[in-house]
Amino acid sequence: MCVKGLYFFTVLSGLAASGVLQVSGMRVYTSGDVEAVNGTDVRLKCTFQTSAPINANSLTISWSFRPLVPGREESVFHYQQRPYPPVEGIFRKRVAWAGDIMGRDASIIIRQVKFTYNGTYICQVKNPPDVHGTVGEIRLRVVTTASFSELLMLALAIGGGITAVVILLVIIVSCRRCKKRRQRQLEGNEEAPCKERKDPTAW
């Protein structure tokens, strides 16, 4: 019996070492650092991977907030079968669900951010029996105006859109001109034989 037990243990150890037997816990991914202009809406992106099939009845998502000033964490949002926005606190009527559990998305939107929202937001997902694993953290920084990089990206996006519209208009105008030119050429070719028959010098 001891020999069999030792053999069984050796086989299990070998399988675990080779990666055949692996238990992966819940993995949560967030965007890290996020910057938002005071008074605007911001999306806090949180996605997850689970080793267990998603159970819509038991999966839970919890968002909490840790302010810059040392203090206790505050509940921001909770999801279990349906969204549960906070009914009190600084986030009351300020948080909206923006995720899709079947798409492994646990994101939320915070509306009209204020400077008091500066701090760390923690996203935790549990999908029994997969309840252990990492949590996601997002450090939100509320600023007065957008940073130069964000303004540059916005300018590039607007410029790119305008350029695309201009190119499209040029193509449309060129196609119409080509079509009219072809029609004129066809009409000219049809009128030429008629003029030849009416020419009095031909008789």
Secondary structure, 3 states (H helix, E strand, C coil): CHHHHHHHHHHHHHHHHHCCCCCCCEEEEECCEEEEECCCCEEECEEEECCCCCCCCCCEEEEEEEECCCCCCEEEEEEECCEECCCCCCCCCCEEECCEHHHCECCEEECCCCHHHCEEEEEEEEECCECCECCEEEEEEEECCCCHHHHHHHHHHHHHHHHHHHHHHHHHHHHHHHHHHHHHHHHHHHHHHHHHHCCHHHC
